[in-house]
Structures are given as C-alpha cells and as structure tokens.
Amino acid sequence: MSKKIKLNDEDYPTTGHVWDGIREYDKPMPRWWLYTFYLCIVFSIGYMIAYPAIPLLNGATPGLLKYSTRGEVQQHIDKVNAQNAEIEAKLLATPLESIGADVDLARFATAGGGAVFLTYCAQCHGAGAQGAKGYPNLQDDQWLWGGDLEAIATTIRHGIRNDTDEDTRFSQMPKFGEILESEEINSLANYVLKVSNQEHDASLAATGNALFADNCAACHGETATGDREQGAPDLTDAIWLYGGDLETITQTITNSRFGVMPAWQGRITDAQIKQVTFYVHQLGGGE
Amino acid sequence: MTTQQTEPPKLFEAGEPVFPQRVSGWFRRLKWWLMGFTLSIYYITPWIRWDRGANLPDQAVLIDLANARFYFFWIEIWPHEFYFVVGLLIMAGIGLFLFTSALGRVWCGYACPQTVWTDLFILVERWVEGDRNERIRLLRAKWSFRKARLRLTKWFLWLLIGIATGGAWVFYFADAPTLLRDLMTGQAAFIAYGTIAVMTATTFIFGGFLREQVCTYMCPWPRIQAAMMDEYSLTVAYRDWRGEPRGKLGKTEGDCIDCMACVNVCPQGIDIRDGQQVGCITCALCIDACDNMMEKIGRPRGLIDYCAISDEPLERAGNPPKSIWSHIMRLRNFIYFGLWSLIGVGLVVALFIRSDLGATVKPDRNPRFVTLSDGTIRNAYDLKLSNQTGEARVFHISIKTEDSLRVDLEGTDELNVSVPANGSIHQRVYIFAKPEYAAANANTSPVRFWVDERDSDVRTYVDTVFAGKGK
C-alpha cells in the first residue's frame, strides 16, 4: 500500500476554543458521518412533505399522509371498537342475569362498566361508588329502589325524580314543617332515633310513635323498614343517606328531601348501560 | 500552536481502506474457535426444542412479547420477575468491568459481535478475492468483468450472512419453525420482515464497509474502557526496548526488522508499535504475525505480546516479563469477581425459592370500608392470583384474623377460585366485621390471606389490613 502521509496533531487547525490550556481540534468528520448527515437532510425534506411540518396561522401544513395524533387516537379507538364488536353484540343478546356465568363476558362488562362509571357516575356517587351525603353508597346492602340487576338497570335508564323521563322512578316526601308543629317533629325525630337503635328521649319517642303511624307509615311502613316501590328508605338500619343524627333527621322531616338522578337512556348506549349495571351490581351490594 | 489557515478544511476525512492479511498462530486459532462457538450459539439457539406440555411453547429460548413471557429452558420469567433480567444485565456490566480490568479489551478483541461478524466478512472477502495483495490490486484495478464478478459474489455472500443474521434474530421472538414457514410463504408479520431488513442492512454495512470505524468512531465502549483500565491491565503492546532501533534484518541492533507484518494483519489498520491507542481492540493477531516472523529470523517470540504498562520499567531494567496471572490475580479483580458472583448466587437462590403460585392483594381504598345495614363493617380486596404452571389449578381462599371475621368471594358462594394455566385472575374478596368486633372499630387490624391449592399442599399467604371505623 502507498505510504500513509501522517499528519501530526500540531498540523490540524483548532476551533480557537481554549479551556484550561486544552484546545479543540477542528478535524474533519469521517466520510460515513458526513454522508449520514446529508441523508438526514434528505430524509427531513421527505418528512416535511409527508407529515405536518410548517406552522401556519391556523395549524400546520397537513402533509401528504394527512397524519394527526388525534386521528391516530381515533384509529386506535375504532380498532378497539372493532375488536370488541363481537363480544358487545354478545353482551346485548345476553340477559343481565346470565352475564356472570360467562367469564369473558363478565370481564368485558366489569371493565367497560368501570370506565362508564368513572366517566358518568363518579361525579356524584364517588370514584369507588361509596356515595356521599345525598348520593347513595352503591357498595352497601341497602337499596332505595331495589338492588337486583333489573332494578339497577331501570334506575340507570330512567333516573330518579327526573322530569325529562316519563318512566322515571318518582316519589316525594312532604315538607312536614308546613304540616306539623315543631314539637311534633321533634317527637317524630326521637321516634326515628329509637327505631334505629340510637340514643333517644323515650317519652318523646312514645309520642312520636303515634305521629309516625299517622304521617309516615304509609310510605316507610308500619315497622319503619321502608318500601322500595316508593323509594322510601328503611329507617331502622345503620345506613343513612343524609345522616342519622337528631339534627339531620329533624331537618329531613321539616324540609323533606328530593334527590334527583339523570336518566341515562339515550345518553349512553344500551351496551354501556348493561355494562355499568353489571359493574355496580358486582361491587358488593348486588342482590 | 495553531497553523495558519490558508485553505478551507476538508469536509470529511476518508477512512483508509484496511486489508488484513491472513495470519496463522495460537491467537488466530483461538479466534476461529470462538467465532464458531459464538455464531453457533446465535444461529442454533432458537431451534432448540424444550417440552413444556400442551399449553406452553416448546421453544427452549423464547421472548414472547405478545404474552409477556420469557422462556429459557426450564425457567419461565413473568413480567413481575423482571429483576432476574435486571440481575443478569448488572452481571453482564460487572463482568465487562472484570474482564476489562483483568484482560483489557478482551471483549472487543474476541467476543464483540462487531468483531466476530467482521472477522467472518473478512474471511468471505479473502475467500472470494484473495489475500491482502490481491485485494489491494483489485481495488486499484479498473472495473472489468472479473472485478465486477468478484465484487458481486462477495456482496451476495455478505448479504446472505446478513439475512441469516436478521433471520436468526426474529426467531428468538416467535416459534422458529412456524415463523420460518410463514416467512417463506409471505405470511409473517410486517415487523418480522422489517426487523430482518434492518438487521440485514446493518450487518451488511457494519461488517462489510464500516468495520473498524464502528469501533473507533461509533462505539462508546472504548471510551468507557479507557477509564476502566489501569496500568496493571493487560494490553497488546510492542516491546520497543527490545525492538528499537528497528531496521532491515542484519543492519540494526533492535529485534524489529520493520517487516510490517503486524500492521498488515491488523483488522483495525493501526500500527501497534505506536503504542496503546484507541483503535486497538487487542485481537492479538499482530502477536501471531510477529511471533511467526521472530521464529523465522531466529529471535525470541514476544516482541509484540500481552503485557501491562506497569511491567515496562521492570522489563527495561532487564527483568524477565511478569506472568499474565500476576495481572489477573489482584485485589481489584477479586472485588469485581466477588460482586459478580454475589449477584449470580443471589439470582440462583431466588430462582430456586420462587413459587409457581403468586398472590398479591390490594385493599379497596375508596372507600376504605362500607357500613352495611346491620352496622357490619365490610372491606373489599382485589386478590390477584398467578398460576405459573401449564395446568389449571383450583385454590381455596381463607383468612386469619384476630377476631374470626367472615370472608366471602364476589360472584360465587364457595371459597374456591380456579386459575387458568399460565395465567392470572383478579378475585374481589369481602371481609365482614360485626359492629361489636374490635376490627370494626379499630383503625386497621392485620389480615393474612391464605391461598391453598386444593389438590396439593402448595400454599402461600399474603398480608394486608382490615380497615375499621377507627374511633
């Protein structure tokens, strides 16, 4: 081979940068590096033509491929929907009671229902369905309007006291503040404390007993255990929608309560209603 | 000292083509064997079969990305056991420290895929185009039918090797015989063809054209190694106190007859007589070349040899060369080896004590507890059971608590759960504490879930807490 002409390091120019006596050489790049660099420039031209690149006033040039990240997300969603089309059809064809028997269907309903719940229901009922004051806890074993699959589905479809839906569940407690004297209400409240095994004034409760039979038993029942046909709560158990202390009970009797839930039929799909029904049912309180 | 800049600098500096000459000797033989060994491992491994039963793949080494499983003979790694892979990677790292500290750039010289494949490509090149002098003549020759034929043959053979390299790679990620059939019939996934194409291109370019430039310019390892080596690390070095002054045979005092054999065989295109340098991958072929020459002229071997910088002053003073073992057996290397084996032993122990039944429990935290109509406090848990065997198994769930709390499973009246083969399930579990129990009123109280296999004595437990009203 020909004799290599070796340059001494001293023969190379420097960039002029000096730090602590160390100078930076201005040595040429290797050929492959330079060509890779040129290749990147060529690539970037093609990239600018194919993909969104040049910013304009209202967005950017779309590029030949019409690519957008939103479009990509939509593609993913469409793909997942297409993948789920079969099992979703199966879900729609399966009666609510039979979903649990099919492991795949149950998993699909639980996962989908969980997502629906977090999107539409969690605002009031809480992310864990634990409820809040005025919003029922869906995990416990007491239901105002029934806790089997059909009852839950009906509640979700038509809502509660929702005047936009003819089939909504409806009941209304009178404002006893306009009907009874405050002493009578106090007696009633003490009677409610008694039937729920809480501390109470025995003599007031005795008076309240008669008042209860006259004013409340029609809906809440002779034994105060409630009536699901009318959404009347069981007053004897440990679960309170608004609170079980004397003050809150007095408030409830005086002003009544009027909790409203939207109707979801038409706002979410039938499959989603079925999913979220199954999801709520399997949280621990389902009947 | 900057030179006066009179003309603009060149945009690039062309790589000098390197034409390594054929050499024979001890190190060359060792490298042939290592090449055969490493390439065999790479190409053959995906084709080894390993029976794991009907439900699992029968490929001995398989990275099943779709199902998130890694199979290695009798070992099956699930994603949550990734620490085994991490451990192996740390061992590989410390192993490189150890080998660098003890033997210098032995990885670069013998085992690096870039070195092995380049060696293979040079072998093909020499077989097609002839040895060093013929190849240089061919480079300088004008294009002719012969030159085109030789070049095309060489490139074709390189391309075949490249395809085989990329092909073998994808077999690690899918059942090899099935994938091969699919590849041949055009039914394989696009990603398989794409991977093979990329691997083929990189093998072809890196092994055929870039070669030593990969080591010198692209690879970070030489820089890291420069920091890892010390004056006791072994390197390939030229004993200039013996060789200099160099000159024609019989006309000089030194042993070096300036025959250029060491330079001609060097795949990196460097002159080892310039001293230790970043381009040297310590492949030791110059040792073979020089030893052959020394034998011919009747001088002792070892003018170029493995030695450490610390030996230089001693040898200059006339002492005999120190043995290689004295450089390997030193404290630093023992510490590396100790760390390396510690992790290795830890991994092996972990491998033997790991269970094929996994249980984790996640208490519901939103809400922490639910009050039922009779005042009972109920907690809900997400119990995850993993069955790492090829058979479906049934497990019995029970709990151990201070009060005798009741346990219940969602969706079933029994306390048995079935977990499919090689899979895992989530089971929602409830625990009930009557209002008068301590657990119902405490902030938290301990709970132990026991998971017993129905048909065997395999059992495991997982600890969690029961959340009460916490007055």
Interface residues (C-beta under 8 A of the other chain):
Chain A: M1 K4 E10 D11 Y12 P13 T14 G16 R23 D26 K27 P28 M29 P30 R31 W32 W33 L34 G100 A106 G126 A127 G128 Q130 N137 Q139 D140 D141 Q142 D234 D237 A238 I239 Q282 L283 G284 G285
Chain B: M1 T2 T3 Q5 P9 K10 L11 F12 E13 A14 G15 E16 F19 I136 L210 Q213 Y217 D364 R365 N366 P367 V370 T371 L372 S373 D374 G375 R378 A380 E410 G411 R428 Y430 P435
